[in-house]
Amino acid sequence: MRSLVVIGGGPRAAGLLERIAAQSPTSPLTVHVIDPHPPGAGRVWRHAQSPLLRMNSMAEDVTVFTDSSFDGVGPVRPGPSLAEWGDVDPTSFPSRQVQSKYLSWFFHHVRESLPPNISVSVHEARALKVVGNWVWLDSGEPLRADVLVLALGHLDAEPEPEHRKLAEHAAEHGLVHVPPLYSADADLSEVTGDVVLRGFGLAFIDLMVLLTEGRGGTYERIDGVLRYVPSGLEPRLFVGSRRGVPYHSKTGYRLQGTRPVLPHFFVADDLRGRALDFRADVWPLMAKEIAWGYYHELFTGHPGLVRMPFVEFATSYAAFPWYSAEMRELELLAVPDPDDRIDFERLDRPLTGLTFASGEEFQDYLRAYIEADVTRRSDPRHSADLGAFLALLSVYGQLPQLMPFDGWWHGYFSYLASGPPPDRLEELLALSRAGVVRFVGADMWVEAVDGAFLAGSPTTPDVVRANGLVEARLPTHSLSRTADPVLQSLRVVGDVSEDDTGLVRVSPEGRLINERGEEDPVRFAVGPYTTGKAYAAFARPNTNAPAFRQNDVLARTILRTLGD
Ligand SMILES: Cc1cc2nc3c(=O)[nH]c(=O)nc-3n(C[C@H](O)[C@H](O)[C@H](O)COP(=O)(O)OP(=O)(O)OC[C@H]3O[C@@H](n4cnc5c(N)ncnc54)[C@H](O)[C@@H]3O)c2cc1C
């Protein structure tokens, strides 16, 4: 009997198993799934976590099943989206516990519908090392793998030198330092008093929730305004980052106009084989594509807001490069309200050039900024932002077909497209009004001094003296600093290698690439720590989701490798 060992039992492993089954292999096969967390959900989506933590995807935008849009080799096997399965409001942002149930159900559903020649064996264990064809588990059990797949997901890392120093400083002075961690796993029990949070993205939102509502605080709505009622157990949170503002709110509406066909201007196939520079050749096309999604929706959904027929606009738009005087003129001519024109540079650094005489003035300014963001993102009048969002997703899927991810782009994408639900920002505002959260500013600096952490920003003259520093972000994936024992064991013998950004190198088919640049005949890796990471988020229905296509190709390659 041939044996396939999959290390990691999260959503990716479950999706791969579904595609293996869909391709109906004929030979007998045992699949071993190894994970200390429950299969299907895995670590990120395990049920055993705070019920307060939520997804940043709407229920109707999450599915684990292929649909008629799918153009892979394997067959379509339809099934319910999260909204349909969980009978939840399609436009709500469900809790991670609800998603956990959906993913666990999916895993069991796939397992139960397997053909009789495939069996699945789940090992509630951590894999410790891989030697040759053998995988060693912490339960002491060795498993033989004819083919091995690493679906390890979001990995922990050994501390970076800066974090090591900060941790030592904290230990010496009785302070607290929390390194980059998956928030649900972080020990926050010592986080009290005045604490600086470095990072204003989704990890911040999780930490904010755990340190406030998670400590017994509650919210009440008075005359339509949300108010935070403290429990007295929450620390005071000083938050800052490079941009100094939170990620943009998710939109809370649907398209009002027609859905554009994407990709339109940034098509990987048209650019393949050319020597490309990200800034000079690629980003201007990406910008044009994102703005196309934006203006397509503005013109088709809100013709009253523009001064030109769409066909006329589209013809000129196609002719001009994004960064050209002609394009700016076209925008001026066609779109009268500056708030309806898209400006990538202003969006990227909204605090650039702004300074405030006092921290207090800045608090007022940033509250107004966040309020405006929530209002805009909840108002279908601005549904062009959703048009841009859909184009952002398209661009996100095209880029890795051409070149490795650019660090700036990945951050910018997350900031624009992967922000929190709007009500989380409302909570942030309430916490700010209650004095529990204070905004530090852009380009925040942090210093370890005698007995404290200091933090400040060029945005205001204020300097914070805090007894804690929390790195509000996930660990950066890096093979050389990985804390995962399996990758460490493969690295020692040169069977894995990393690219310039620390990602594990894989071939387009997902095969591990060793230090000599050779493709591994029987070992594969997939997920956010690999160079094939483009498709880390959940699939959206009816989008021919890249994650399904990637799983499909991987399933086919694995079955071929197993001789099926
Ligand atoms: C905090 C957080 C929130 C997110 N929210 C969303 C969201 O709302 N919407 C969205 O679309 N995407 C979201 N994502 C993106 C996320 O990448 C996917 O949702 C998904 O979890 C990725 O699946 P995966 O199986 O690749 O990785 P994971 O979910 O990380 O699963 C990998 C599994 O491998 C196991 N593992 C690792 N090493 C070993 C080992 N040595 N031995 C045994 N098992 C091992 C882990 O225990 C884990 O269960 C979020 C990610 C994070 C981190």
The ligand as an SDF file (V2000), in Angstrom:
LIG
                    3D

 53 58  0  0  0  0  0  0  0  0999 V2000
   -4.5940   34.8150   12.8180 C   0  0  0  0  0  0  0  0  0  0  0  0
   -4.9780   34.5340   11.3940 C   0  0  0  0  0  0  0  0  0  0  0  0
   -6.2330   34.8970   10.9420 C   0  0  0  0  0  0  0  0  0  0  0  0
   -6.6050   34.6480    9.6110 C   0  0  0  0  0  0  0  0  0  0  0  0
   -7.8340   35.0270    9.2110 N   0  0  0  0  0  0  0  0  0  0  0  0
   -8.2110   34.7860    7.9300 C   0  0  0  0  0  0  0  0  0  0  0  0
   -9.5150   35.1450    7.4830 C   0  0  0  0  0  0  0  0  0  0  0  0
  -10.3350   35.6770    8.2340 O   0  0  0  0  0  0  0  0  0  0  0  0
   -9.8440   34.8900    6.1800 N   0  0  0  0  0  0  0  0  0  0  0  0
   -8.9530   34.2940    5.3220 C   0  0  0  0  0  0  0  0  0  0  0  0
   -9.2910   34.0940    4.1490 O   0  0  0  0  0  0  0  0  0  0  0  0
   -7.7180   33.9290    5.7340 N   0  0  0  0  0  0  0  0  0  0  0  0
   -7.3290   34.1680    7.0010 C   0  0  0  0  0  0  0  0  0  0  0  0
   -6.0730   33.8050    7.4210 N   0  0  0  0  0  0  0  0  0  0  0  0
   -5.1520   33.2140    6.4300 C   0  0  0  0  0  0  0  0  0  0  0  0
   -4.7920   31.7490    6.6920 C   0  0  0  0  0  0  0  0  0  0  0  0
   -3.5800   31.6270    6.0040 O   0  0  0  0  0  0  0  0  0  0  0  0
   -5.7490   30.7090    6.2080 C   0  0  0  0  0  0  0  0  0  0  0  0
   -6.9960   30.9900    6.7310 O   0  0  0  0  0  0  0  0  0  0  0  0
   -5.4150   29.2550    6.5920 C   0  0  0  0  0  0  0  0  0  0  0  0
   -5.3560   29.0870    7.9970 O   0  0  0  0  0  0  0  0  0  0  0  0
   -4.1460   28.7100    5.9750 C   0  0  0  0  0  0  0  0  0  0  0  0
   -4.2100   27.3010    6.0490 O   0  0  0  0  0  0  0  0  0  0  0  0
   -2.9370   26.3620    6.1760 P   0  0  0  0  0  0  0  0  0  0  0  0
   -3.4350   24.9820    6.3390 O   0  0  0  0  0  0  0  0  0  0  0  0
   -1.9970   26.6540    5.0760 O   0  0  0  0  0  0  0  0  0  0  0  0
   -2.1700   26.8600    7.5040 O   0  0  0  0  0  0  0  0  0  0  0  0
   -2.5740   26.7150    9.0440 P   0  0  0  0  0  0  0  0  0  0  0  0
   -3.9800   27.0690    9.2270 O   0  0  0  0  0  0  0  0  0  0  0  0
   -1.5310   27.4870    9.7800 O   0  0  0  0  0  0  0  0  0  0  0  0
   -2.3820   25.1570    9.3480 O   0  0  0  0  0  0  0  0  0  0  0  0
   -1.1120   24.5230    9.3740 C   0  0  0  0  0  0  0  0  0  0  0  0
   -1.1280   23.4080   10.3830 C   0  0  0  0  0  0  0  0  0  0  0  0
    0.1450   22.7670   10.3920 O   0  0  0  0  0  0  0  0  0  0  0  0
    0.3930   22.3010   11.6850 C   0  0  0  0  0  0  0  0  0  0  0  0
    1.8400   22.0700   11.8560 N   0  0  0  0  0  0  0  0  0  0  0  0
    2.8600   22.9340   11.6750 C   0  0  0  0  0  0  0  0  0  0  0  0
    4.0250   22.3420   11.9400 N   0  0  0  0  0  0  0  0  0  0  0  0
    3.7390   21.0620   12.3070 C   0  0  0  0  0  0  0  0  0  0  0  0
    4.5170   19.9430   12.7110 C   0  0  0  0  0  0  0  0  0  0  0  0
    5.8530   20.0230   12.8080 N   0  0  0  0  0  0  0  0  0  0  0  0
    3.8860   18.7920   13.0120 N   0  0  0  0  0  0  0  0  0  0  0  0
    2.5360   18.6840   12.9110 C   0  0  0  0  0  0  0  0  0  0  0  0
    1.7540   19.7130   12.5220 N   0  0  0  0  0  0  0  0  0  0  0  0
    2.3440   20.8730   12.2410 C   0  0  0  0  0  0  0  0  0  0  0  0
   -0.1540   23.4070   12.5790 C   0  0  0  0  0  0  0  0  0  0  0  0
   -0.4530   22.9110   13.8710 O   0  0  0  0  0  0  0  0  0  0  0  0
   -1.3830   23.8500   11.8080 C   0  0  0  0  0  0  0  0  0  0  0  0
   -2.5510   23.2560   12.2890 O   0  0  0  0  0  0  0  0  0  0  0  0
   -5.6810   34.0340    8.7370 C   0  0  0  0  0  0  0  0  0  0  0  0
   -4.4150   33.6710    9.2050 C   0  0  0  0  0  0  0  0  0  0  0  0
   -4.0600   33.9030   10.5210 C   0  0  0  0  0  0  0  0  0  0  0  0
   -2.7010   33.5090   10.9970 C   0  0  0  0  0  0  0  0  0  0  0  0
  1  2  1  0
  2  3  1  0
  2 52  2  0
  3  4  2  0
  4  5  1  0
  4 50  1  0
  5  6  2  0
  6  7  1  0
  6 13  1  0
  7  8  2  0
  7  9  1  0
  9 10  1  0
 10 11  2  0
 10 12  1  0
 12 13  2  0
 13 14  1  0
 14 15  1  0
 14 50  1  0
 15 16  1  0
 16 17  1  0
 16 18  1  0
 18 19  1  0
 18 20  1  0
 20 21  1  0
 20 22  1  0
 22 23  1  0
 23 24  1  0
 24 25  2  0
 24 26  1  0
 24 27  1  0
 27 28  1  0
 28 29  2  0
 28 30  1  0
 28 31  1  0
 31 32  1  0
 32 33  1  0
 33 34  1  0
 33 48  1  0
 34 35  1  0
 35 36  1  0
 35 46  1  0
 36 37  1  0
 36 45  1  0
 37 38  2  0
 38 39  1  0
 39 40  1  0
 39 45  2  0
 40 41  1  0
 40 42  2  0
 42 43  1  0
 43 44  2  0
 44 45  1  0
 46 47  1  0
 46 48  1  0
 48 49  1  0
 50 51  2  0
 51 52  1  0
 52 53  1  0
M  END
$$$$
